[in-house]
Amino acid sequence: MNKEQERLQQPGWKKWGSYVSDRQWGTVREDYSTNGDAWNFTTHDMARSKAWRWGEEGIAGICDEKQLLCFSLALWNRKDPILKERFFGLSNDQGNHGEDVKELYYYLDATPTHSYMKMLYKYPQQEYPYQWLVGENGRRSKEQEEFEIIDTGIFNNDEYFDVFVEYAKASPEDILVKITIHNRGKQDAPLHVLPTVWFRNTWAWGRWDYKPSLWDAGAGAIRLDHNKMAVQYLYHDGKGETMFCENESNNQRLYNYPGVTPYAKDGINDHIIHGAPTVNPEKKGTKAAVHYNLTVPAQGSCTLQLRLSDRQLENPLEGFDQLFNAQVDCANEFYRDIQKDISNEDERLVQRQAFAGMLWCKQFYSYKVQQWLDGDPAGPPPPGERWNGRNKNWKQLYNEDIISVPDKWEFPWYAAWDLAFHCVTIAMIDPDFAKQQLMMLTEEWYMNPSGEFPAYEWALGDVNPPVHAGAAYRVFKQDAALKGKKDYAFLEMIFHKLLINFTWWVNRKDSNGSNIFEGGFLGLDNIGAYDRGKPLPGGAREEQADATSWMAMYALNMLHISLELATFNKVYTSMATKFFEHFLYIAGAMASMGEGQGGLWDEEEEFYYDQIRTVDNRIIKLKINSMVGLIPLFAVEVINKDTLDNNPEFEKHMSWFLRHRPDLARLVSRWYEEGKENKHLLSLLRGHRMKRLLKRMLNEKEFLSDYGVRSLSKEYQDNPYCVKEGGVELTVGYTPGESNTYTYGGNSNWRGPVWVQMNFVMIESLRKFHYFYSDDFRIEYPTGSGNYLSLKEVGTALAGRLLKIFLKDENGRRPVAGFNEKMQTDPHFKDLVLFHEYFHGDNGKGLGASHQTGWTGLIANLIKMKNNP
């Protein structure tokens, strides 16, 4: 066991981490508007002056697990109009493809306990082009690409700083900070560097009156005093000037209303930029910075050392390098063990940066809906409209935890199905945290009393695909593989909570008890011709192939968990029977629902489609060849005969059911056909239908891209799908890049790009089918090629296509980086990898949110799968 693995077993090592958000402005939590316009109620321009109610933001920020104290970095190049204290980006209204961060920064390394962390920010030496970015993106249509900071040319002459921020823990609450600034340009360049420490404002709201303090203690130390914190000092080398203000809103600037202090939150900014008397001459407050006015030599570097500590130290920076390098060595040792089977250096680099992004995207998240609706005693009451607005039915939601979020700038909040996928990757390096995250979402202060999981803060009541059970079982198996012991307590606890959620789905999303489900938008944004999240006119309802398939998969996941639990407690045998029957009812309804009325499988097109059922029971099929019709492949499990032999009561109940419903057994389950080694297949698909779906999925003229399976068939490139609704013609065309529609916001595009999480589940499903059918079952890959592979080999080939997005090709280029020559070939760019939300269906370029959109971290799993087939 290496040192990092030992730390994972010890208390306290995760108390401090990279838990500060990249963006707090523009969030629902901070929105107290009448109309719920979060993006305009708080803005980037307001952020430097407003003390936040629910959390903090910063560059390379760290904090304790309750976010009482924060540390991050501020910079000034002497040309910008403001300090660079937070990452800039466009709001949802400003971007031609929605919200979008406009910075270059990279998460490079991290250990699960945050004992070592490293990130990089590229800061221009020229004036940051705030208005240009806003103006140009505002002028561009949805048909055009986003205008990024790299497109401005501001980095072309290497007139920028590479600012590396690293943290290394000497002990759980003794943290070394190293800031290394490289001037990549050919001229000496000035740079103001301000390591900043501050207390989150918990005292101004009238709920907790205690106010902490910090002050200059002399001899290179800032004293930190909080009655709930052990960390007491920020040590520095004494060469910088300390500056102090309060983490209080500048009400005069924000609202033209007298402020509570002349030294408000933006006091350090105003003093540095304008020379204003806005820092406290007594050198005390609740926010402080150590101001270094540097000249960084051409193509040279400067390094700063600081230390946050719970101890009073005589010579706090003595032996700094030795302590720091020891933690770097520990991180390397930890990942050597994780990557021992990976020989390819580039694969190791990509996987390690994927892990780093997952760990840097852990965030302190606080949102207490009842308090948010009520408002705070010391503030004005929120507008009454809020009681009929967003999240009004989620008053039980009381969140205050460290949570894995998809992207700390573009999605600085958790999303239910995103988080489930995150945990599958995180479990590779920290299964205990993965288990805790999955359990957390099922707690009473998260889950709605109805049994629904919270989707995300913009609409807690939206419906995400029910992937939690599948993630829980994957994490359970990963944990057992790492530890050599099965954690049945975890599996049992989460199973009982999942029962409640499963029941919610059955009661709320199968409105007429037909076993065909109407999940709504299900996170697939614009995949349909119209917004699937809105009710249909005239009382019609959309019966969804994807919602129904997800529920079939959910039933199979619960069946598998039940059988696992039944190995030590036979009480769960009856639960296995319940979910066996649930699956068969769903599968039967999906395969032959209402003979003569058109099931979700279309015999003519040989594909699954959503359909609209009118109040007079007419059926209108929506024949769009999209990912919706491939999701039925996900609902597959294989049960060994040994499992049945160990659960005779389950086999007895199952056999009784099959005798009395031979239509379901014959039509769907394939139960009477044993595979090799007496395995049994549970699937929505008979062999013929599976082959027909795979024939289309593996056709390069339809779904199969060089970079994975697309979300929409390429056949719509020249001939879009059209449907008329209310006299209006709606079209769905192949759009492999960013979205060109406003359907359900249209930020995330499901009309042609590649989505890693969907491909990941597809690959796992193919491996399960292979487990049943063996190597004897072979299909053409790609369709029309004359090349035949086993299903497992097809899955491996798909994984290879996904990996091509990130790995260097024969010319040393990474498709994820697109066509920018500097990002592809410059030695200071070419090995920096971003993990995007989704990827261009034709060229693999990264699109959407860019800084570790969590489920794309599954690339780490695929690299492991490739090297451990």
N, C-alpha and C positions, 0 to 999 in steps of 0.2 A: 504494500500500500504506500503510495507516494504522499508527500506532505499535503498536497491539496486535497487528496481523498481523506486524509486524517482530519483536516480542518472541517470538511463537510460533516463529520460526525461530532464536532465540538460546537457548543453553544456560542453565540455572539458574533461569529465571523461574518454573518450576512447583515449585521445591524447597519453597517454603512455600505452604500453602493451607489451606482449611477442612477439614482432614483428621481432626479430632477427632470421635469419635462423639457422638451425643446420648445414648446409653445403652450402658454396658458391663455393668451388672448384669443378671442373668437370661439371660445368653448361654451357649451350649454351651461356648465356649472357657473360661469361668471356672467351669464346673461340674466339681467333683471328687467328686460324690456317688456313693453306692453304686447308686442306682436311676435315675440320669440325670434327676433332677428339677431342671433348671436354674433354673426360676423361683423355687424355694424355697431352693436352695443359696446363691444370692446375691440380695439384695433391695435395694430402694430405701433402706430404713432402714440397711442395712449399708454402702451405697455411700460415705457420707462418711467412713467409718472404715477401709475396706479398700483396701490398695494392690493394684491390679489386675495380673494376670500378663501379659495379652495385649494390652492397649490402654488408652486413656483416654477419658473422657467429660467434657463440659462444655457450658456455654451459649455459643454463638457462638465455639466454640473453633477455634484454628488451631494448626498444628504444622509441623515440617519433615517431609520425605518418609519418614524413618525413625522419626518420632515420638520423638525423643530429648528435645525440649523442647516444652512445650505452653503455650499462653496462652488463658485464657478469663475469663468474668465471673462474679462472685458478687454477690448483692444481699441486703439485709435491710431489711424495712419496720418493724422494731421490734415486730412483733406475731407473726411466725411463730416456731415453736419451733426452727427450724434456719435456717441460711443457705440461700438459694436458689442452690446451686452446680450443679444439674443439673435437667433437666426431670422432673417427676413424671408417673407414669402407673400404670395397673393391670397386674398380671401376668395371664397367661392364665387363671388360676383366678379372679381377682377380677372381671374384666369379664364382663358378661352376654353380650358378643359377643367375648370373648377380650381379648388385650392391647390397651391403648389409652392413648395419651398424653393427659394432661389439662391441657394448657397452650395458650396462644395465642401463637404465634410464626410469623414469616413470613420467607422468603428473598426479598429484594427486588431484589438486583442482584449481578452478578459477571461478571468477564471470564474468558476461558479460562486466562490465566496467573495469575489471582488477583491481578492488579495493583490491582484495586479490587473490594471486596466490601461488601455492606450487608445487614443483617438487622434485624428488629424483634422485641422481646419485650415483651408486655403483662403487667406485674407488678401485681397488686392491692395497694392500700394497706391493705385489711383483712386479717385473718389468713387465710392460704391454707387453703381447706377440705379438707385432706387426708382427714380421717376421714369427712366428709360424702360425698365422692366415692366412697370405698371402700364405705361403708355402703349408699348409695343404689343403686349399681350392683350390689352384692351382693344386694340385695332384688329387683331387677328380673329378670324372666324373659327368655328368648330371644324371646318374642313382643313385648317392649317395646323401645323405642329406647334407645340409650346415654344416660346422664346425663353431660352435658359441663359444663365449668366455666362456659361462658356461660349454662347453664341455672340455675346457682345464684343469678343476679342480682347477683353480686359486682361486675359492671362497670356496672350500671344507672345509678348516679349519677355516673359518670365518676371514681370514686375509684380511679384506677389510674395507673401510670406507663407511658408509651411509652418504652422504652429502645432507642434505635437504636445499633447497633454497626457501625462502618465501619472498613475497613482499606484503606490505599493504600501501594503500594511505591515508595520512592524509588529502590531498586535491588533485585536479587533477594533480598538478605538484610538489607534496611533497610526496616522496615515501620512506617508511621505508623498509630496507633490513635486513633480518635475515638469517644467515647461521649457521646451526647446524650440527656439524660433530660428528657422533657416531663411535667409534672404536668397531667393532664387534668381534675383536680378543681377545686373552688371554694375550697378551703382550702389554705394552705401545708401541706406534708407532709414528714416526715423520711424520709431514705433513706440507708442505708449502701451504698456502692458499693466493691467490692473487685476491681479488676483483678488477676488471679492468674496467676503463672507457676510452672511446676514441671517437674522432670525425670521422665519415665516411669521407674518402678522396674525397672531391668534388673540390679540388683546383689544382690537378696535371694534369688535362686533357686539360687545355687551354680553358675551356668554362666558368668558374667562378673563378676569381682570388682570391676572399676573402678567407683568411685562418684563422680559429679560433685558440684559444690557451687555454691551461690550465696550472696551476702552483701551487706550494705548497704555500698555504696562511698561514701556521702555525696554531697552536692551533687546530690540528685535522681536517683540512679542505683543500680540493683541490678546487681551484677556476676555474670555467668553464666560458669561454667567447665566445659567438657566437651571431652575430647580429640578428639572427632569432630565438633565443631560450630564454625562460624564466628561465629555470633551470640554476642556477649559482654556486651551491656548491655540492660537495660530502663530507659529513661529516663522520668521523670515530673516533674511541676512542683514537687515538694517540699512541696506543701501537704497531702499525705496522710501517714499514719503507716505505715511499713513493718513488716510482721510476718512471722515466719519459723517454719517447722516442718519436719518431715521427711515425705516421701512414703513413709511406712511404716505398716503396719496397726496399728491400736489393738487389739492382741490382748486386752487386759484387757476392753474393752467388748464385743468380738465373741465371745470364747471364754472369758472369765474366766481368762485365762492371762497371765502377766507379759509386758509389751511390751518391745521393744528400745530404746525411747526415751520419755522423758516428753513429747516434742513430736511426737506422731504426726500422721498425715494430717489428722485432725479437730481439730487443735490450734487453728487459727485460728477455726474454728466455735465451739469451746467457750469460747475467750477472748472473742469478741465477744458471744455469747449469754449466757454464764454468768459471765464475768469470771474464768474459771479460769486458773491459771498454766501454760498449755499452749503458749505461744509462747516461742521461745528468746530470752532476754534478750541473748545475744551477737549477735543478728541475723544468723544464718547457718543454712543447712540445705539442703534439696532442694526446698522449696516455699515460696513467698513471695507476699504480697499487699500492695498499696498501699491502705490503708484510708482512704476519704473518708467523713466523717460530714456529710452534706449536709442542708439544708432547701431543698426545691425549691418556689419560689413558686407560688401558685395560678395555674393556666393559664399558667405560665411554664416556663422550662427552665434546665438547667445543662449545661455541656459540659466534658469532661475530655479531655486530650491526653496520649498516651504514645507511646513509640517503642522498638521492638525493633530493635537494630542490631548489625552486625558491625564497627562502627567506634567509636573513641573520639572523641566530639564535644564541642567547647568549649561550644556553645550548641545543644543537640540540638533544642529546640523552636522555635528562631528560624526564621522563614519557614515554619512548619508549614502554615498555611492555603494559602500559595501552592503548596507541593509537593503538598498534598492535593488541591486543586482542579484541579491539572494532570492528576491521574490520573482524576478524575471526568470531565473534558473528554475524555480519551482513551477512556474507556468509552463515553461518548455518541457519539463519533465512530465507534467500532467498530460500535455497534448501528445508527447511521444508515446505514452501508453495508449491514449485514445486512438492514435493514428498508426499503431504498430503494423497494421496490415496494408497500409497505403504506401506504395513505393513511389508513386508519381508526385514530384515536388509541387507541381501546379495544383493538383487535386488537394494536397495538404494545405496549400495557401488558401484556396477557395473555401474549404471546409472550416478552417480556423477563423476566417473572417466571417463566415456564416454564424458560427458559434458566438463570436464577439458581438455581432449585431443582436443576436437573441438576448444576450446578457446585458448589453447597454440599453436595450429597450424594456428593461424592468423599470417601472415608474411608481412613485407614491401617488395614489389615486384616492381622492376624498370627494365624496358626493353623498350628501344626506338629504334625500328629497323632501322630507317633511320640513326640515329647517330651511331648505332652499325655497319652498313654497311659502312658508310663514314669513321669511325675512328675519333679520336679526334685531334684537332689542335696541341696539344703538343706532340703527339705520332707519331710513324711511321704509314704510311697508311696501312690499312689491305691489304692482298693479293687480287689481282684482281679476283681470283677464287670465292671469296665470292659473287660477283654479279650474279653468276650463280648457287649458292649453296643454303643452307638452308634459308628458310623464305624470299627469295628475293622478293616475291610478297606481302609482308605484311608491306610495308614501312609506312603505316598509323598507325601501332601499336605503341602507346605511352602510356605505362603503368607506373604508379608511384602511387601505392595505397596500402592500407592494404587489403590483400586478404586471403581468406580461402584456404589453400593448403592441399593436402592429407596427406603429411608426410614431415616434414621440413628437414629431412635428405635424404630419398630416393626419394621423389618427391618435392623438394623445389621450386615448380612452380605450377600454377593453371592448372587444366584440366577441360574442359567445362562440361562434364557430371558428373564428380566427384563433382564439385562445386554445381551443381544443387541438388544433394543428400545431401551435407553438409547442405544446407540451410533449408532442411526439418527438420533436427535435431536442428539446431541453432534457428529456429523460435520458438521452444518450450520455449526458455529462452530469446531470443533477436530478435523478429520478425523484428524490424527496420533494424538491421544489415543484416538479411537474405534478406530483400527486396532490400537493397542497393547493395548487392552482385549480385543478379539476374539482376538488372537494369544495373549495371556496365558493364557486359559482352555484353550488347546490344548497348553500346555507340559507337559513330563513331570512337573513337580512340582505340577501341577494335575490333569491328566487321569489317570484310573486306568489301570494297565497293560492292562486289558481293552479300553480305548478309550472308556469312559464318561466323560462330563463330570461334574464335581461339581455336584450340584443346589443345595444350600444346607447350612449347617452342622448344622441339626437332623437331617438325614438325607441325607448326601452321596450315598447310593446311590439316592435317589428319582429318578424319570425325569421330566424336563421335555420339552416339545415340541421337536423338533429344528429350531430356527429359526436356528441359528448361520450356516449357509451362506447363507441368504437375506439375513441382516444383513450378512455379509461382502461380498456382491455389491452390495448397496445402498450400503454405505460406500465401496466401490471406485469406484462411479459418482459419488457425491457428491464424493469427493476429486478425481477427475479433472475434474469440472465446476468446482470451485473453483480448481484449480491449472493446468488446461489440459494435464495430463500424466497418463497412466495408470500407476499403481504396480503393475506386473506382478510385482515381487518379492514384495510383500505378498500378492497374490492366489495366487501359486504356493506360497508357504510355507504359507498357511492351508489351501489345497486339499489338500496332502499330509496334514496333520493331520486334516482332515475325512474323508479316506478311511478313516482308522482308526476314527473315530467311527461312520461309516456302516456299516462292517463289523460293529462291535459291535451296532448295532441289528439288522442282518440275522441275526446269529448268536444273539443273546440274546432278542430280542423277537418273533421269528417261530419259535416253538418247534417247529413241525412242517413248516417250509418251504413253507407254503401261500401266502406273500406277503400274508397277513392278519396284522396286528400286534396285540400285547397290551401296550401301553405302561404300563398301570396308571393311577394317578390323574391323571398328566399335568398337574398344576397346576390342575385344574378342581375341586378340593375336593369339594363336595357335589352335583355335577351329576347323579349317578346315584341310583338308589334305595338303594344300599348303597355301602360304601367300596370303590372300584375299586382301591385300593392293596393290598388284602388278597387272598390266594389264595382261590379258590372251593372249597367243600367237594366231596369225592368225586372230585377230579382234573379237574373241569370247568374250562374256561378261557373268558375273555371275549374275543371277537374284536371289536376296537373300530373303529368308523367313523372316529373322530378320529385314533387312532394310525396307522391305515392311510393316511388322507389326509395326515397330516403327513409320513409317509414318502414318499408320492408326490410331495409338494411338495419334500421334501429331494432326491429323485432329480432332479427338474427343475431345482432350484437348482444341483446339481452338474453337470448337463448343460450348463447355461448357462455356468457357470464354465469347464468344459472347452472349450467352443467359443470362449470369449474367449481362453483361454490358447493354443488351437491357432492363433490368428492370428499368433503369433510363434514357436510351437514345435509342430510337427506331431505330436510324440510324444503330445500330449494328445488327438489325434483318436480313438485307441482308447478312451480314458477316456470320451469323449463317447458312443461306441457302447455302452459298458458301462452308463452311466446311462440312456440311451435304452431299452435293453432292460429295465433294472430298473423303470423307470416303467411300461412296457407290461405287464410281468408283474403289478405291483401293481394297476394299473388294471383289467386283465382279471379278476384274482381278485375285486376289489371289485365289479365290475359284474355278473359272472355266475358267481361261485364255486360250483362244484358244481351244475350245472343240476338243478333239481328239489329242491335242498336249501335254497333260499332264500338269495340273496346279501344283502349289506348294504343294497342298495337294495330297498325294499319297493314293489312295483307297486301294491298296493291303496292304501296311504297316500301313495305318491309322495314318499318321504323316506328318508334313510339312518338306519339304527339299529345300535347295538351288538347283538351276539347272544352267547348262551352256547352253547358246544358241549360236550355231555356226553361222558363217556368212551366211550359206545356210539354216538357221532356224531349224537345227536339235537340239533336246533336249537331254542333258545328265544329269540325276538326280544324285545328290550326296547324297546317302541315309545314312547319318550319323545321328544317333539318339543323338542329342545334344540339348543344351539350345536353339539353333537357332530355332528348331521346336516347342518349348514351348512358345516362345515370342508372337506368335499370341494370346495367352490368355490375354496378357496385353491390347489389344485394345478392351476396353469395357466401355460403359457408359450407364446409365439409365436416362431416361427423364420422369419426372412426367407429368401427364395430366394437372396439375395445371400450369406447365411451359408453356405448349402449349396454355392453355386458356389465359395466360398473354401475349402471343406473337402470336396473331391470324394471323398476316401477315406471320410469319415463318411457321405456320401450313398450311396456304394456299399454299405457294410456295412448301413446302415439299410434300403436297398431289398431286400437279400438277406433280411434278417430279416422284413420285411413280406411278402415273397413266400411265405416258409415258414410264417408265422403270420398268414394273412389274417383269422382270427377276431379277433385282437387289433386289427389295423388297422381292420377293419370296425366292430367293436363299440365301440371306445373312442377310438382316436386321432383319428378324422376326418381321417386323413392325406391321403386322396385328394380331399378337398374343399379347394380353394385359396380363400383369401379375396382381398380386393382387394389389388393390388400383389404378388401371388404370395406371400402369407404363409401359414404353416402353423400350425395350432393343436394343441397338446398339452394335453389336459384330461381329468379324470376324467369329465366330463359331456358327453354328447351334447346337442345343442340342446334337445331335448324335456325332458330331465331338468333342465337348467339353468333353463329357463323355469318348470318346476313348483316347483323349490326357491325361485326368486326370487318366485314368486307368493305363497308362504307367508311368506317372509322380509319381503316388503314389505307384508304385510297388517297393518294397525294393530290388528286384533283378535288377532293372534298375536305376531309378533316385532318389528314396527316401532313403536318408541316415538317420541315427539316429540324424544327426545334420542339417537337412534341405535338400533342393533339390539340387542334384549334377548338375554340368554343362555338364556331359556326362554320358550316360547310362553305368552301370556296366557290361552290357552284353559283352562289349569289353575287359573285363579283360583277358579272355582266347582266345578270337577270335577277334583280332583287325580288324577294317574296312580297306580294301585295295583298292587302285585305281592305275591304271597305267597312267603315263603321260610322253610322250616323251621317252618311253622305260624304265622309272624308276618307280619302285613300291613304292608308298607312303602309309603309314599306319597311322591310328589313333587308339591308344589303350587307355584303361582306365588307367589313371595315377592320383590317388587321391591326391598325394602330389605335390612336386615341379615339374616343367616341365622337361622332358627329351629330348626336341627338341630345335632347334634353330629357328623354324618358327616364323617369326616376332619378333626376339629377344628371345622369349621363356621364358622371365623372369616371366611373369604372366601366370599361367596355367589354361586353360579352358577345360582340358580333364579329369575332374573328381572331382575337389574340389568343395566346397560350397562357393558361393559368396553371401554376405548378401544383397547387393542392389537388386539383381535379385529376391531373395526370398521375399524381402520386397514388391516389385511391384506385385509379384505373390499373396501374401497375400491380398494386397489391391484389386486386381482384383477379387479374390474369394469372398471378401466381397461385391463387386459390383454385381457380379452374384447372390449372395444370396439375395441382396436387391430386385432383380427382381423376382427370383424364389421362395423365401421364404423357410421356414423350410420343405415344402412338398417335395422339390427336395433333394434327399439324394444319396450319393455315397459311395462306399466301401472304407474304410480307415483303414489300408493300403490295397492295392489290394490283394485279396485272404484271407483276415482275417475274412470275414463274419460280420464285424462291419461296420455299416452304419451311416454316419454323414451328417449334413447339410453342405453346402459350407462354411458358416461362421465358423462352428465348425472345419472344415478341416483347414481353415486359422489359427485359434487359435492354433490348434495342431502343425502346421508347425512353428508358432512363438515359441511355447514351445520347439521344437527341436533346433531352433537357439539359444534360451536362454541357453540351456544345455551346449553350448560351453563355456560359461562364468561363469555360476553359479556353486557353489559347489555341487557335487553329494553326495550320502549317505555316501561316505567315505571321504568327505571333499576335494575332488580333482576337479580341473577345467580342462576340456579337452583342453582348449586353451593353457595351459602351457606345454602340451606334457607329456613326460615320465621322465623328470628330477625330481628326488626325492626331491632335495633341493627346487626347485621352487614350488613343490606341498605341502610340509610339513613344511618347515622352517618358523617360525613365522615372520621372516623379509622378506619373499618372498611371502607367500601363498595368501595374500590379495592384491597383486600388479597385476593389470590387464593390459595387452597389447591388443590393438585393431588392428588386422592384416588386410592385404589386402584381404586374402581369407583363407579357412580352409580345412584341410584334409577331404576328402570325406568319410573316414571310421572311423577315430578316433577323429576328431574335432580339431586337433592341429593347432595352428596359423601358417600361412605361408606367404611368401612374405614380403613386407614392414610391419614394426611392430609397429611404434609409431604413432598411431591414423591415419591409413589410413582412410580418412574422411568418406567414405560412411558406414564403419562399425560402425560409431557412431549411425547409425539407430537402433542399439540395444537399445538405450535410448527410441526411439519411440515405439519399440516393448514391452519394459517393461511397458510403459504407456498404450499401447493397452491391454496388459494382465490384468492390474488392472482397466481399464476403458473400458470394452468390449462394 
